[in-house]
Each structure stands twice: as structure tokens, then as C-alpha cells.
Amino acid sequence: MNNLYESITMSNEAALHDIVEMINRELYLKESHKYAVSQTTDGRYYTWVGERKARKQIRAKTKEELYKKLEKYYKETSRKTTVQYTMGDIFKLSMRHLMEFGRRQNTIGRYERTYNRYFLGTKIERMDIAHVTEDDLENYLRDLIGIEQLTQRQYSDVKTLLNAMFGYAYKQKLTAINIRIFWDGFYLPIGAFKRKVRSTDKEVFSNGDAAKLVDYLKSVSGKPEYLAIRFCFETGLRAGEMSALRFDDIDFENGVLRLTSQERRDEANNEGCSGKHAVYEIADYTKGRDGARNVVLTDEAINILKEMSAIHHGEFVFMHRLRLEQSKWERFHAAEFNRKLALACEHASVPRRSFHKIRKTYISRLSAAGLPEAFIRAQVGHTDYRTTREYYIFNVEDLQKQRRRLEIALDV
């Protein structure tokens, strides 16, 4: 009898313990859980956890089982966010993560500039990443676009940075925000961005200015940098492609250039002191989908290449003597072409343009001459001709010639 009494007592105590535990669990969840607990038609219980668009459903056969699952979820979440990481911390961690996986230093530098411009010193930078909600992020972005008057390009830079930061934080389970899902629901009205006003006459060299510049370049014989500028007017190559061009890439017999490489510029930390220095390397591919292309050469382009081969016998086409060791030759880096072009423009008394504007001039002239789109795209290495049409084709005729054409067109 005593054993039976003890068994009943222990059973009652266990039941009482379970009841008390369930009550405590409900009280705990009341403070932590914001979603309602519902029941399906087959008697199962379910609720939701997580932020708005990244939330997930939890199901169980009984309410008690559901509460246990919820308690486990919140305790695990609490453990994961015991160490607080601000947005600033996440930026540093995500950049370190990208570098470990081989992201180039100049890409990291671009992220740093974007972060310093739009996030450094702001309220959201100091927020715990675990407490940043989708509403916080959305409100910050809308304010940023409005106050800073972002262009579409600047907004794209901010978006790319946030993808890197929140993508890292989400994988580390430091935030409930799935950034990809967030963008799907982030709506911006047409006209939200500031339009960058481009002066089309500054995008290219007019025919008159181009002729004037080339005449000056021809008058100064034997200068490799001037031959390089002339060659760009004949081919439209990118500066990095010019820098990496080898004599082995040229088929003189068929008048074709097989373009397979480009110069890449990166940044590296200076050892033992602050600051960074530029690092140059040759990549065995070019921009574009295929990573290589054939460029048809004009007679003038071939003559320039032959002239360069007579000046030196190095591996690369466009090389110059070292200032302190005249017997040694070094290839031009892409950035040097800009500086040499600026000096040439000054001497030729034509408006200064960047080296890339020669490429735009080349494409615009091919288009004005009526060459097929497919040929132009293949010649310059554009994957999509829409890019060519929108960003590279401009009117290269001089103002006086345009006026004469207009007079003829309107003469009745």
C-alpha cells in the first residue's frame, strides 16, 4: 500500500512539475514571441518565427510540443547573438572574409570608399546587426537616396556593399534578414534617383579635334606613347588591353590582332608603414563573355605596329625606356596612357579627354560609317550591343558640319 501511495504521489508531483514548467514556458514566450499560435483543421499547432520576409513556420502535434520547439529556437538565437556585432563590425568581418576568398584589393578599396561615404558615423552603423530590422534598412535607404541625391550608379554601389555585409551576417546566423529576399520587396518609384547630366560633346573627340590631334602626334616621330595613342584611334582598344599587347598577338599577314590579355591594377599594403601601393599584373583574358577576341586591323594600325617593332625588340608592343636606365625598356601601364594623352591634347590645342574617350570615338565613327552592329560588337568586345548603343555611340561631327547638314535638310 505504501508503495502504491508513493507511486501516486510521485506521479502527481511529476504532473505538477510539467504544469509549472509549461506555465513558465508560456510566460517566457509571451515576452519573446510576437506571432499568434494557430491550429490547423487536423488539430496540429503552428506559428511563425523570424523577420517579415525571412520568417519560417514551426509546427507540432501538441501545443506543449510547439512551445518546446519555440523555447529551443529562442534560446539558440539568444546564444548566437550573445556577442553583439554592430554594422561596423560586420563590415570589417565581411571584408576580411572576401579577402580570404581571393577578392582583389582594389575591389575591397571600392567597398571601403562606399562604406565611408554612406555609413561611417551614422546611427545605423552603431546598431547591433541582430536588431536591425527590414524596416530599419528600408527607411535608411530611402533617406539616403533622398538626402544624398544618389544616382543609379551610386545606389548600385550601396546595394553591392549591403549584399556583401548582410550575406555574410546571414550565413553566420547573426541576422534574420535574407538580403536577397529583402530586395525583392524593396520598391523604388521611377525617378527616385538623381540623373547624371552628361554633356555628349565631352564623351568623344569630334572629327575635327581627332584629326587635329592625330596630325600633331604624327609630327612628333619616334615617341612610343604617341604611337600608342594613334593606335587606339585605329582600334578602340581599352587601356589595359593596350598595356598587355604582345607582338605574338599580331597576325601581320592577315591583318588581325588576337587579343587574349589585359593589365589588371590592384592595391597592396605597404609593409612596415601605412598606405598602399599599386600592383600590376597581366591577366590571360579580356573583358567580355569570351575572354578573347579578334580585332581587324587597318593599314594605318599595321604601319604603327611595324614602327614600334623597329623601335625596340621587347615582348610587349608599347614599351618605353626607363628614365634612369636608358638601355632598359618597360611596358606602359594603363594609367600612363591617360597622362600622355593629356599632354598631347595640350600641345595640339584640343579639349582634354580621357583615354577611354578615344574608344568611344572609335565606336561612334564605325557606327556613323554604317558598319553592321555585329561587326562593331565583335571588334570592341561588347557582349550586348545595347551597351554599345546606350553608352558608346555619340555624334562625332563638328558643329559647323551639323549646321550645314541642317541648312540643307530644311532648305525648301
C-alpha positions as CSV (number, residue, x, y, z in Angstrom):
1,M,0.0,0.0,0.0
2,N,2.8,2.4,0.9
3,N,4.5,1.7,-2.4
4,L,1.2,2.5,-4.3
5,Y,0.8,5.7,-2.3
6,E,4.4,6.7,-3.1
7,S,3.9,5.9,-6.8
8,I,0.7,8.1,-6.9
9,T,2.5,10.9,-5.1
10,M,5.5,10.8,-7.4
11,S,3.1,10.8,-10.4
12,N,1.2,13.8,-9.1
13,E,4.5,15.7,-8.4
14,A,5.7,15.0,-11.9
15,A,2.4,16.2,-13.4
16,L,2.6,19.3,-11.3
17,H,6.1,19.9,-12.3
18,D,5.1,19.6,-16.0
19,I,2.3,22.1,-15.5
20,V,4.5,24.6,-13.7
21,E,7.1,24.2,-16.5
22,M,4.5,24.8,-19.2
23,I,3.2,27.9,-17.4
24,N,6.8,29.3,-17.1
25,R,7.4,28.5,-20.8
26,E,4.2,30.3,-21.8
27,L,5.3,33.4,-19.7
28,Y,8.8,33.3,-21.3
29,L,7.3,33.0,-24.8
30,K,4.9,35.9,-24.2
31,E,7.9,38.2,-23.8
32,S,9.9,36.7,-26.7
33,H,7.3,35.6,-29.3
34,K,5.2,38.1,-31.3
35,Y,3.3,35.8,-33.6
36,A,0.0,34.1,-32.8
37,V,-0.3,30.3,-32.2
38,S,-2.9,28.8,-34.5
39,Q,-4.4,25.4,-35.1
40,T,-4.9,23.6,-38.4
41,T,-8.0,21.7,-39.3
42,D,-6.3,18.4,-38.5
43,G,-5.6,19.6,-34.9
44,R,-1.9,20.4,-35.4
45,Y,-0.4,23.7,-33.9
46,Y,1.7,26.2,-35.8
47,T,3.2,29.6,-35.6
48,W,5.9,31.8,-37.2
49,V,9.4,32.9,-36.2
50,G,11.9,35.4,-37.8
51,E,11.6,38.7,-39.5
52,R,8.9,39.6,-42.0
53,K,10.0,38.1,-45.4
54,A,12.6,35.7,-43.9
55,R,10.3,34.2,-41.4
56,K,9.7,30.4,-41.2
57,Q,6.9,28.3,-39.9
58,I,7.2,25.9,-36.9
59,R,4.6,23.1,-36.5
60,A,3.9,20.4,-33.8
61,K,1.2,17.9,-32.9
62,T,0.5,19.5,-29.5
63,K,0.7,23.0,-28.0
64,E,3.2,21.8,-25.4
65,E,5.5,20.3,-28.1
66,L,5.2,23.6,-30.1
67,Y,6.2,25.6,-27.0
68,K,9.2,23.4,-26.5
69,K,10.3,24.0,-30.1
70,L,9.8,27.7,-29.7
71,E,11.8,27.8,-26.5
72,K,14.6,25.9,-28.1
73,Y,14.6,28.3,-31.1
74,Y,14.7,31.4,-29.0
75,K,17.4,30.1,-26.6
76,E,19.6,29.1,-29.6
77,T,19.0,32.5,-31.2
78,S,19.9,34.2,-27.9
79,R,23.1,32.2,-27.7
80,K,24.1,33.2,-31.2
81,T,23.6,36.9,-30.6
82,T,25.2,37.0,-27.1
83,V,28.2,38.6,-28.7
84,Q,26.9,41.8,-30.2
85,Y,28.2,42.8,-33.7
86,T,27.5,46.3,-34.9
87,M,27.1,47.1,-38.6
88,G,30.6,48.5,-38.4
89,D,31.9,45.2,-37.1
90,I,30.1,43.3,-39.8
91,F,31.7,45.5,-42.5
92,K,35.2,44.7,-41.2
93,L,34.4,40.9,-40.9
94,S,32.8,40.7,-44.3
95,M,35.7,42.5,-46.0
96,R,38.2,40.1,-44.3
97,H,36.1,37.2,-45.4
98,L,36.1,38.4,-49.0
99,M,39.9,38.9,-49.0
100,E,40.4,35.4,-47.7
101,F,38.4,34.1,-50.7
102,G,40.6,36.0,-53.1
103,R,38.7,39.2,-53.7
104,R,41.0,41.8,-55.2
105,Q,42.3,44.7,-53.0
106,N,41.0,47.4,-55.4
107,T,37.5,45.9,-55.1
108,I,37.8,46.0,-51.3
109,G,39.0,49.6,-51.6
110,R,35.9,50.4,-53.6
111,Y,33.7,48.9,-50.8
112,E,35.6,50.9,-48.2
113,R,35.0,54.2,-50.1
114,T,31.3,53.4,-50.4
115,Y,31.1,52.5,-46.7
116,N,33.0,55.6,-45.5
117,R,30.8,57.8,-47.7
118,Y,27.4,56.5,-46.7
119,F,27.6,54.6,-43.4
120,L,30.6,55.8,-41.4
121,G,29.5,57.8,-38.3
122,T,25.7,57.1,-38.9
123,K,23.3,55.7,-36.4
124,I,22.7,52.5,-38.3
125,E,26.5,51.8,-38.2
126,R,26.4,51.6,-34.4
127,M,23.3,49.3,-34.3
128,D,23.6,45.7,-33.3
129,I,23.2,43.7,-36.6
130,A,20.8,41.3,-34.8
131,H,18.5,44.2,-34.0
132,V,18.5,45.8,-37.4
133,T,15.1,45.1,-39.0
134,E,14.0,45.2,-42.6
135,D,12.1,48.4,-41.8
136,D,15.3,50.0,-40.4
137,L,17.1,49.1,-43.5
138,E,14.4,50.3,-45.8
139,N,14.0,53.6,-44.0
140,Y,17.7,54.2,-44.0
141,L,18.0,53.5,-47.8
142,R,15.0,55.8,-48.6
143,D,16.5,58.6,-46.5
144,L,19.9,58.1,-48.1
145,I,18.6,58.2,-51.7
146,G,16.6,61.4,-50.9
147,I,19.2,63.3,-48.8
148,E,22.3,62.3,-50.7
149,Q,20.6,62.5,-54.1
150,L,22.1,59.2,-55.2
151,T,22.5,58.4,-58.8
152,Q,21.6,54.9,-60.1
153,R,25.3,54.1,-60.1
154,Q,25.8,55.2,-56.5
155,Y,22.8,53.3,-55.4
156,S,24.2,50.2,-57.1
157,D,27.4,50.6,-55.2
158,V,25.5,50.8,-51.9
159,K,23.4,47.7,-52.8
160,T,26.5,45.7,-53.7
161,L,28.1,46.6,-50.3
162,L,24.9,45.6,-48.4
163,N,24.8,42.3,-50.3
164,A,28.3,41.5,-49.1
165,M,27.7,42.6,-45.4
166,F,24.2,41.0,-44.9
167,G,25.1,38.0,-47.0
168,Y,28.0,37.3,-44.6
169,A,25.9,38.1,-41.4
170,Y,23.1,35.8,-42.6
171,K,25.4,32.9,-43.2
172,Q,26.9,33.4,-39.8
173,K,23.3,33.5,-38.3
174,L,23.9,36.9,-36.9
175,T,20.8,38.4,-38.6
176,A,17.4,37.2,-39.7
177,I,17.4,39.4,-42.8
178,N,17.9,37.5,-46.0
179,I,19.2,40.4,-48.2
180,R,18.1,38.7,-51.5
181,I,14.5,38.4,-50.3
182,F,14.7,42.0,-48.9
183,W,15.5,43.4,-52.3
184,D,12.6,41.6,-53.9
185,G,10.2,43.6,-51.8
186,F,12.0,46.9,-51.8
187,Y,10.2,49.2,-54.2
188,L,11.5,52.5,-55.6
189,P,9.4,54.7,-57.8
190,I,10.5,55.8,-61.2
191,G,12.6,59.0,-60.9
192,A,13.9,58.2,-57.4
193,F,17.5,58.7,-58.5
194,K,19.3,61.8,-59.5
195,R,20.0,61.8,-63.2
196,K,23.6,62.4,-64.1
197,V,23.7,65.0,-66.8
198,R,26.2,64.1,-69.5
199,S,27.5,66.6,-72.0
200,T,27.6,64.4,-75.1
201,D,30.2,66.7,-76.7
202,K,32.6,65.7,-73.9
203,E,32.1,62.0,-74.4
204,V,34.1,61.8,-77.7
205,F,36.6,63.7,-79.8
206,S,34.9,65.4,-82.7
207,N,36.1,64.5,-86.1
208,G,37.9,67.9,-86.3
209,D,39.6,67.6,-82.9
210,A,40.6,64.0,-83.6
211,A,42.2,64.9,-86.9
212,K,44.0,67.9,-85.3
213,L,45.3,65.6,-82.5
214,V,46.5,62.8,-84.8
215,D,48.2,65.4,-87.1
216,Y,50.2,66.6,-84.1
217,L,51.0,63.0,-83.0
218,K,52.4,62.3,-86.4
219,S,54.5,65.4,-86.4
220,V,56.4,64.1,-83.4
221,S,58.1,60.9,-84.7
222,G,59.6,58.1,-82.6
223,K,57.6,58.6,-79.4
224,P,56.1,55.2,-78.3
225,E,53.4,56.9,-76.2
226,Y,52.2,58.9,-79.2
227,L,52.2,55.8,-81.5
228,A,50.1,54.1,-78.8
229,I,47.5,56.9,-78.9
230,R,47.3,56.8,-82.7
231,F,46.9,53.0,-82.5
232,C,44.0,53.4,-80.1
233,F,42.2,55.7,-82.6
234,E,42.6,52.9,-85.2
235,T,41.5,50.0,-83.0
236,G,39.4,51.3,-80.0
237,L,41.3,49.0,-77.6
238,R,40.9,49.5,-73.8
239,A,43.9,51.0,-72.0
240,G,44.5,47.7,-70.1
241,E,44.5,45.8,-73.4
242,M,47.0,48.2,-74.9
243,S,49.3,47.7,-72.0
244,A,49.2,43.9,-72.3
245,L,49.5,43.7,-76.1
246,R,52.3,41.5,-77.3
247,F,53.9,41.2,-80.7
248,D,53.0,37.5,-80.6
249,D,49.3,38.5,-80.7
250,I,49.6,40.1,-84.1
251,D,49.0,38.3,-87.4
252,F,50.7,40.7,-89.8
253,E,49.9,38.6,-92.9
254,N,46.1,38.6,-92.4
255,G,46.0,42.0,-90.6
256,V,44.3,40.6,-87.5
257,L,45.1,41.1,-83.8
258,R,44.3,38.1,-81.5
259,L,43.5,39.9,-78.2
260,T,43.9,37.5,-75.2
261,S,45.1,39.5,-72.2
262,Q,44.8,42.8,-70.3
263,E,46.6,44.6,-67.4
264,R,45.0,44.4,-64.0
265,R,45.8,47.0,-61.4
266,D,45.5,46.0,-57.7
267,E,46.4,47.6,-54.4
268,A,48.6,46.1,-51.7
269,N,49.5,47.2,-48.2
270,N,53.0,48.7,-47.8
271,E,55.0,46.6,-45.4
272,G,56.2,48.4,-42.3
273,C,54.3,51.6,-43.0
274,S,50.9,53.0,-43.6
275,G,49.3,53.4,-47.0
276,K,49.1,51.2,-50.1
277,H,50.9,50.8,-53.4
278,A,49.7,49.8,-56.8
279,V,50.5,46.3,-58.1
280,Y,50.2,45.5,-61.8
281,E,49.7,42.1,-63.4
282,I,48.8,40.6,-66.7
283,A,45.6,38.6,-66.8
284,D,45.2,36.0,-69.5
285,Y,41.8,37.1,-70.6
286,T,40.0,40.3,-71.6
287,K,36.7,41.8,-70.6
288,G,33.6,40.3,-72.2
289,R,31.9,37.0,-72.3
290,D,34.5,35.1,-74.3
291,G,37.6,36.5,-72.7
292,A,39.4,36.9,-76.1
293,R,38.6,38.4,-79.5
294,N,40.0,39.1,-82.9
295,V,40.4,42.7,-84.0
296,V,40.6,43.5,-87.7
297,L,43.4,46.0,-88.3
298,T,43.6,48.9,-90.7
299,D,46.6,49.6,-92.8
300,E,47.5,52.5,-90.5
301,A,47.3,50.3,-87.4
302,I,49.6,47.8,-89.1
303,N,52.1,50.5,-90.0
304,I,52.1,51.7,-86.4
305,L,52.9,48.2,-85.1
306,K,55.7,47.9,-87.6
307,E,57.1,51.2,-86.5
308,M,57.0,50.0,-82.8
309,S,58.8,46.8,-83.8
310,A,61.6,48.9,-85.3
311,I,62.0,51.0,-82.1
312,H,62.5,48.1,-79.7
313,H,62.6,44.3,-79.6
314,G,60.8,43.7,-76.3
315,E,57.9,41.3,-75.6
316,F,55.2,43.9,-75.4
317,V,54.3,46.3,-78.2
318,F,54.0,49.6,-76.3
319,M,57.1,50.0,-74.2
320,H,59.3,52.9,-73.2
321,R,62.9,53.4,-72.0
322,L,63.4,53.6,-68.2
323,R,64.3,57.2,-67.2
324,L,67.4,56.2,-65.2
325,E,68.5,53.2,-67.3
326,Q,68.1,54.2,-70.9
327,S,69.2,50.8,-72.1
328,K,66.2,49.1,-70.4
329,W,62.6,49.1,-71.7
330,E,59.4,48.7,-69.7
331,R,55.8,48.4,-70.9
332,F,53.4,51.2,-70.4
333,H,50.9,50.8,-67.6
334,A,47.3,51.6,-68.5
335,A,47.1,54.7,-66.3
336,E,50.1,56.2,-68.1
337,F,48.2,56.5,-71.4
338,N,45.9,59.0,-69.8
339,R,48.7,61.2,-68.7
340,K,50.4,61.1,-72.1
341,L,47.1,61.8,-73.8
342,A,46.5,64.9,-71.6
343,L,49.9,66.3,-72.6
344,A,49.3,65.6,-76.3
345,C,45.9,67.4,-76.1
346,E,47.5,70.4,-74.5
347,H,50.2,70.6,-77.2
348,A,47.7,70.0,-80.0
349,S,45.3,72.7,-78.6
350,V,42.3,70.4,-78.4
351,P,40.0,69.8,-75.4
352,R,41.4,67.3,-73.0
353,R,39.6,63.9,-72.9
354,S,40.4,60.7,-71.1
355,F,41.9,57.8,-72.9
356,H,38.7,55.9,-72.8
357,K,37.0,58.6,-74.9
358,I,39.2,57.5,-77.8
359,R,37.4,54.1,-77.6
360,K,34.0,55.9,-77.6
361,T,35.2,58.0,-80.6
362,Y,36.2,54.9,-82.5
363,I,32.9,53.1,-81.9
364,S,30.9,56.2,-82.8
365,R,32.8,56.6,-86.1
366,L,32.2,53.0,-87.0
367,S,28.5,53.4,-86.3
368,A,28.4,56.7,-88.3
369,A,30.0,54.9,-91.2
370,G,27.2,52.4,-91.2
371,L,29.1,49.3,-90.3
372,P,27.0,46.4,-89.0
373,E,26.2,46.2,-85.3
374,A,27.5,42.6,-85.1
375,F,30.9,43.7,-86.5
376,I,31.2,46.6,-84.2
377,R,30.3,44.5,-81.2
378,A,32.9,41.8,-82.1
379,Q,35.5,44.4,-82.9
380,V,35.3,46.1,-79.5
381,G,34.4,43.1,-77.3
382,H,30.9,44.0,-76.1
383,T,28.7,41.1,-75.1
384,D,25.5,43.1,-75.6
385,Y,25.1,45.7,-78.3
386,R,22.6,47.6,-76.1
387,T,25.6,48.6,-74.0
388,T,27.3,49.9,-77.2
389,R,24.2,51.8,-78.3
390,E,23.5,53.4,-74.9
391,Y,26.9,54.3,-73.7
392,Y,29.3,54.4,-76.6
393,I,27.7,55.9,-79.7
394,F,27.7,59.7,-80.0
395,N,27.7,62.3,-82.7
396,V,31.3,63.0,-83.7
397,E,30.5,65.6,-86.4
398,D,31.7,69.1,-85.8
399,L,29.2,71.8,-85.1
400,Q,29.7,73.6,-88.3
401,K,29.2,70.4,-90.4
402,Q,26.0,69.6,-88.4
403,R,24.7,73.2,-89.1
404,R,25.4,72.8,-92.8
405,R,23.5,69.5,-92.9
406,L,20.6,71.1,-91.1
407,E,20.5,74.0,-93.6
408,I,20.4,71.5,-96.5
409,A,17.7,69.4,-94.8
410,L,15.4,72.5,-94.2
411,D,16.1,74.2,-97.5
412,V,12.7,74.2,-99.4
